[in-house]
Amino acid sequence: MRFFKDLIRTGLVTIAVILALEGGLRLAQVHYEASLYQDETERGYALRPNAQGWSTDQAEVYVRINSDGLRDRERPIARPPHTLRVAVIGSSEVDARQVPLEKTFEDVLRRDLSRQLEPKGWRADVINFGVPGYTLSQEYLTLRNHVWKYQPQVVILLFAAFPVLKNTRNFLSSELKGAPIYVLQNGQLVPDEITQHTSPVDARHRLWKNRLSDLMNRSYLLSMLNTARVKLPGVVEKLHRGEAQAAMPVMEGWLYNPEQPDLRESWAIADAFFEAMKKDCDQHGAEFWIVGSDLGMQIHPSLAERAAFQNRLSLNSLDLVDQRLERFGAAHNIPVLALAPPLGDYAVSHDAFLHGSPIERNNRGHWNEVGHQVVGDIIARGLAAKSQVLRDIEADHRQ
């Protein structure tokens, strides 16, 4: 009898401690990274429809995923009349959970384009298809299988150099997180052997995992424990091996130099994905743009810092990726907009750090609110200057 009394007493004390910890975290408003993803057979993982919770990467932002699994507002699937729809595909730069939704470059772009279109009786709708960590293969599958139901007239691929390193299993295999990998066979993209033999996601298991994630997102204590579970092993491993610091110079050289021999296969696969996206857009009557994201040091407000960095990497330019994209675009009739030059000019003229915290002033991390504002304005001006879709709307208005 005493055993059961002790068991009950222990249980009650445990529950009281748990409730006290939960209450204390809530009172302190301590936020931890929410789980906003779900497993998916096609792309490895995707944003979980209707998930919501805090993002603590760079800034604390409450993030909501809509019912179609997009970090965006709810909207009708069919394109409304007299609406210019722009679909933006990419990874964390597009998802942009470091800033509130209304501060993202997509929302800035929507407002800028709507101001241009309102006198013509049109409006703009910019849809965010970004998912953090996505590779080019995942972005291509997003375009092919998830974008077209929204009937966009313009598709923008926001291209960052880092995902090129994940086009093969040679470099960052630990970061692929189940992403499908494609190889070139006779000039065609085909899934590699591992991808071909990937087991389908068990729907029942995913359902229970999603329910557990939703519960965890509502609990401060469970969110804290999950954050420790996810991050602690990686921190311990990096401290033990010193891997992050040792790999950084090599990684930077790869990112800024697309002609690096070790990356020829990765860039060839990137080119093939660009061509496949262009073909898919042509088949759906949409305009395809590649917008090149900057590499942080390209837009450092100190020209001296940029020069020192360039010399350290023994490069003749920090714009080699942009130059490669522009050559590819010219050869394949794809408009290419490089963000780095205008962003760099803005950073210098305003002494502004457009990545990370403006207070820390180290230009690391993702775009901050000022960065998103400037990026949205740049893309809007680029589309206004060269988009055939906008020209057609202007021509119809004049008639």
C-alpha positions in Angstrom: 0.0 0.0 0.0 2.8 2.4 0.9 4.4 1.7 -2.5 1.3 3.0 -4.3 1.2 6.1 -2.1 4.8 6.9 -2.8 4.2 6.3 -6.5 1.2 8.7 -6.5 3.2 11.3 -4.4 6.1 11.1 -6.8 3.8 11.5 -9.8 2.1 14.5 -8.3 5.5 16.2 -7.5 6.7 15.4 -11.0 3.6 17.0 -12.5 4.0 20.0 -10.2 7.6 20.5 -11.3 6.7 20.2 -15.0 3.8 22.7 -14.6 6.1 25.1 -12.7 8.8 24.9 -15.4 6.2 25.4 -18.2 4.7 28.3 -16.3 8.1 29.9 -15.6 9.1 29.7 -19.3 5.8 31.2 -20.3 6.1 34.1 -17.8 9.7 34.7 -19.0 8.5 34.6 -22.6 11.5 32.4 -23.5 10.9 31.1 -27.1 12.5 28.1 -28.8 12.5 27.0 -32.4 9.2 25.5 -33.5 8.8 22.3 -35.6 7.2 23.5 -38.8 8.1 20.6 -41.1 6.7 17.2 -42.2 8.2 14.2 -44.0 7.4 13.9 -47.6 8.3 11.1 -50.1 8.7 13.5 -53.1 11.0 16.2 -51.7 12.2 14.6 -48.5 10.4 17.2 -46.4 8.1 20.2 -46.7 6.5 22.8 -44.6 3.6 21.3 -42.6 0.2 22.8 -43.5 -1.3 25.0 -40.7 1.8 24.6 -38.5 2.7 27.7 -36.4 5.3 28.6 -33.8 8.3 30.7 -33.1 11.4 31.0 -35.3 14.5 32.1 -33.2 17.0 32.1 -36.1 18.5 35.7 -36.0 15.4 37.2 -34.7 12.3 36.0 -32.8 9.4 35.9 -35.3 6.1 34.1 -35.0 5.7 32.0 -38.2 2.4 30.6 -39.6 2.2 28.1 -42.4 -0.9 28.3 -44.5 -3.2 25.4 -45.4 -1.2 24.6 -48.5 2.1 24.3 -46.7 3.4 27.8 -47.7 4.9 30.4 -45.4 2.3 32.9 -46.7 -1.2 34.1 -46.4 -4.2 32.1 -47.5 -5.3 32.8 -51.0 -7.6 31.4 -53.7 -5.9 28.7 -55.9 -7.4 30.1 -59.1 -5.8 33.4 -60.2 -8.3 36.2 -59.8 -9.0 38.4 -62.9 -6.6 41.3 -63.6 -4.0 39.8 -61.2 -0.3 39.4 -61.9 0.8 36.4 -60.1 4.5 35.9 -59.3 5.7 32.6 -57.8 9.0 32.8 -55.9 11.0 29.6 -55.4 14.0 29.1 -53.3 15.3 28.1 -49.9 15.7 30.1 -46.6 16.2 33.4 -48.3 12.7 33.1 -49.8 11.1 31.5 -46.8 12.5 34.6 -44.9 11.3 33.6 -41.4 13.9 36.0 -39.9 11.5 38.8 -40.5 7.7 39.2 -40.2 5.7 38.2 -43.2 4.8 41.8 -44.1 8.5 42.7 -44.1 9.7 40.0 -46.5 10.9 41.0 -49.9 8.0 39.1 -51.4 5.6 41.5 -49.7 7.7 44.5 -50.7 7.6 43.2 -54.3 3.9 42.8 -54.1 3.3 46.3 -52.9 5.7 47.8 -55.4 4.2 45.9 -58.4 0.7 46.7 -57.3 1.5 50.5 -57.2 2.7 50.1 -60.8 -0.3 48.1 -61.9 -3.1 50.0 -60.1 -3.4 52.7 -62.8 -4.0 49.9 -65.3 -6.7 48.2 -63.3 -4.4 45.3 -62.2 -2.9 44.1 -58.9 0.0 41.9 -58.0 0.0 38.7 -56.0 3.4 37.3 -55.0 3.5 33.7 -53.6 6.2 32.5 -51.3 7.2 28.9 -52.2 10.5 29.0 -50.2 11.5 26.2 -47.8 14.7 26.5 -45.7 17.5 24.1 -46.8 16.0 23.3 -50.1 18.3 22.1 -52.9 17.8 22.8 -56.6 16.2 19.4 -57.0 13.6 20.2 -54.3 13.0 23.6 -55.9 12.5 22.0 -59.3 10.0 19.5 -57.9 8.2 22.4 -56.2 7.9 24.2 -59.5 6.8 21.1 -61.4 4.3 19.7 -59.0 3.1 22.5 -56.7 3.3 25.9 -58.4 1.2 25.6 -61.5 -2.2 25.2 -59.9 -1.8 28.9 -58.9 -1.4 29.9 -62.6 1.5 32.4 -62.2 2.6 34.4 -65.2 6.1 35.0 -63.7 8.3 32.5 -61.9 11.4 33.7 -60.0 14.1 31.3 -58.8 16.0 33.0 -56.1 19.3 31.3 -56.6 22.0 31.1 -53.9 25.4 29.5 -54.5 25.4 27.4 -51.3 22.8 24.8 -52.6 25.1 24.0 -55.5 27.3 22.2 -53.0 24.2 19.9 -52.3 23.7 18.9 -55.9 25.7 15.7 -55.3 26.5 13.5 -52.3 30.2 14.5 -52.5 30.2 17.4 -50.0 27.3 18.2 -47.7 25.6 14.8 -47.6 24.8 15.3 -43.8 22.7 18.3 -44.7 20.6 16.7 -47.4 17.9 15.6 -44.9 16.4 13.1 -47.4 16.5 15.5 -50.3 16.3 13.7 -53.7 19.6 13.7 -55.6 19.7 13.8 -59.4 22.6 12.8 -61.7 23.2 13.5 -65.4 22.8 10.5 -67.7 23.2 11.3 -71.4 22.5 14.9 -70.7 19.2 14.1 -68.8 18.5 14.6 -65.1 17.6 11.3 -63.4 17.3 10.3 -59.7 20.4 8.6 -58.4 20.2 5.1 -57.1 19.6 6.0 -53.4 16.7 8.4 -54.4 15.2 5.7 -56.6 15.1 3.3 -53.7 13.8 5.7 -51.1 10.9 4.2 -49.1 7.6 6.1 -49.3 6.7 8.0 -46.1 4.2 6.1 -44.0 1.1 8.3 -43.8 0.0 7.0 -40.4 3.4 7.6 -38.9 3.6 11.1 -40.3 0.1 11.9 -38.9 1.2 11.0 -35.4 4.5 12.8 -35.8 2.7 15.9 -37.0 0.3 15.8 -34.0 3.2 15.5 -31.7 5.0 18.4 -33.4 1.8 20.6 -33.0 1.6 19.7 -29.3 5.3 20.5 -28.9 4.9 23.9 -30.5 2.2 24.8 -28.0 4.5 23.9 -25.0 7.4 26.1 -24.0 9.0 23.2 -22.1 8.7 20.6 -24.9 10.0 23.2 -27.4 13.1 23.7 -25.2 13.7 20.0 -24.8 13.3 19.5 -28.6 15.7 22.3 -29.3 18.3 20.7 -27.0 17.7 17.3 -28.7 18.2 18.7 -32.2 21.1 21.1 -31.6 23.2 19.6 -28.9 24.7 16.6 -30.8 25.8 18.9 -33.7 27.4 21.4 -31.3 29.3 18.6 -29.4 30.5 17.1 -32.7 31.8 20.4 -34.1 33.6 21.3 -30.8 35.2 17.9 -30.8 36.4 17.9 -34.4 36.8 21.6 -34.9 35.2 21.0 -38.3 33.4 24.3 -38.8 36.4 26.5 -38.4 38.7 24.3 -40.4 36.3 23.9 -43.3 35.3 27.6 -43.6 38.2 28.8 -45.9 37.6 25.9 -48.3 33.8 26.5 -48.3 34.2 30.2 -49.0 36.5 29.4 -51.9 33.9 27.0 -53.4 31.1 29.5 -52.9 32.8 32.4 -54.6 34.5 30.5 -57.4 32.1 28.5 -59.6 35.1 27.4 -61.8 36.5 25.4 -58.9 37.3 22.0 -60.6 35.8 20.0 -57.7 32.4 21.6 -58.4 32.2 21.0 -62.2 29.7 18.2 -61.7 27.6 20.2 -59.2 27.4 23.2 -61.5 26.6 21.0 -64.5 23.6 19.7 -62.6 22.6 23.2 -61.6 22.7 24.2 -65.3 20.5 21.2 -66.1 18.0 22.2 -63.5 17.9 25.8 -64.8 17.1 24.5 -68.3 14.4 22.1 -66.9 12.8 25.0 -65.0 12.9 27.2 -68.1 11.3 24.4 -70.2 8.6 23.8 -67.6 7.8 27.6 -67.5 7.7 27.7 -71.3 5.2 24.8 -71.4 2.9 26.7 -68.9 3.2 30.0 -70.7 5.1 31.6 -67.8 8.2 33.9 -67.7 11.2 32.4 -65.9 13.7 34.6 -64.1 16.8 33.7 -62.2 17.5 36.2 -59.4 21.0 35.7 -58.0 21.3 36.2 -54.3 24.4 37.9 -52.9 27.2 36.3 -51.1 27.6 38.3 -47.8 31.0 39.8 -48.5 29.9 41.1 -51.9 27.7 43.7 -50.1 29.9 44.5 -47.1 29.6 48.3 -46.6 33.4 48.5 -46.4 35.1 48.3 -49.7 38.4 47.7 -47.9 36.9 44.7 -46.2 35.7 43.3 -49.5 39.2 43.8 -51.1 40.9 42.1 -48.2 38.5 39.1 -48.4 39.0 38.9 -52.2 42.8 38.9 -51.8 42.6 36.2 -49.1 40.7 33.9 -51.5 43.0 34.8 -54.4 40.1 35.8 -56.6 40.1 38.4 -59.4 36.4 39.2 -58.5 33.8 38.5 -55.9 31.1 38.4 -58.6 32.2 35.2 -60.5 28.9 33.4 -59.7 26.9 36.4 -61.0 29.0 36.5 -64.1 28.4 32.8 -64.7 24.7 33.1 -64.2 24.5 36.1 -66.6 26.4 34.2 -69.3 24.1 31.2 -68.9 21.0 33.4 -69.0 22.1 35.1 -72.2 22.8 31.7 -73.8 19.4 30.3 -72.8 17.1 33.3 -73.1 16.6 33.5 -69.4 16.5 36.9 -67.7 19.0 37.1 -64.9 19.0 39.7 -62.2 22.1 39.8 -59.9 21.2 41.4 -56.6 24.8 41.9 -55.4 25.7 45.1 -57.4 22.8 47.2 -56.4 22.8 45.8 -52.8 26.5 46.5 -52.5 26.0 50.1 -53.7 23.2 50.6 -51.2 25.3 49.1 -48.4 28.2 51.5 -49.2 26.1 54.6 -49.6 24.1 54.0 -46.5 26.8 52.3 -44.4 24.3 49.5 -44.0 24.6 45.9 -43.0 21.9 44.1 -44.9 22.5 40.6 -43.4 22.0 39.7 -39.7 21.6 42.1 -36.9 22.3 45.7 -37.8 23.6 46.1 -34.2 26.2 43.4 -34.5 27.3 44.8 -37.9 29.0 41.7 -39.2 26.9 41.0 -42.3 26.3 37.4 -41.3 23.1 35.5 -41.5 20.1 36.1 -43.7 18.7 39.4 -44.9 17.4 41.7 -42.2 14.3 44.0 -42.6 16.3 46.6 -44.4 17.8 44.0 -46.7 14.4 42.6 -47.6 13.1 46.1 -48.3 16.0 46.8 -50.7 15.8 43.4 -52.4 12.0 43.8 -53.0 12.6 47.2 -54.6 15.4 45.9 -56.8 13.4 43.0 -58.1 10.3 45.2 -58.8 12.5 47.6 -60.8 14.0 44.7 -62.7 10.7 43.3 -63.6 9.4 46.7 -64.6 12.3 47.2 -66.9 12.5 43.8 -68.6 9.4 41.7 -68.0 7.4 40.9 -71.2 4.4 40.1 -69.0 4.4 43.7 -67.6 4.9 45.1 -71.1 1.9 43.1 -72.3 -0.3 44.5 -69.5 0.9 48.0 -70.4 0.1 47.4 -74.1 -3.4 46.1 -73.3 -4.1 49.1 -71.1 -3.1 51.5 -73.9 -5.5 49.9 -76.3 
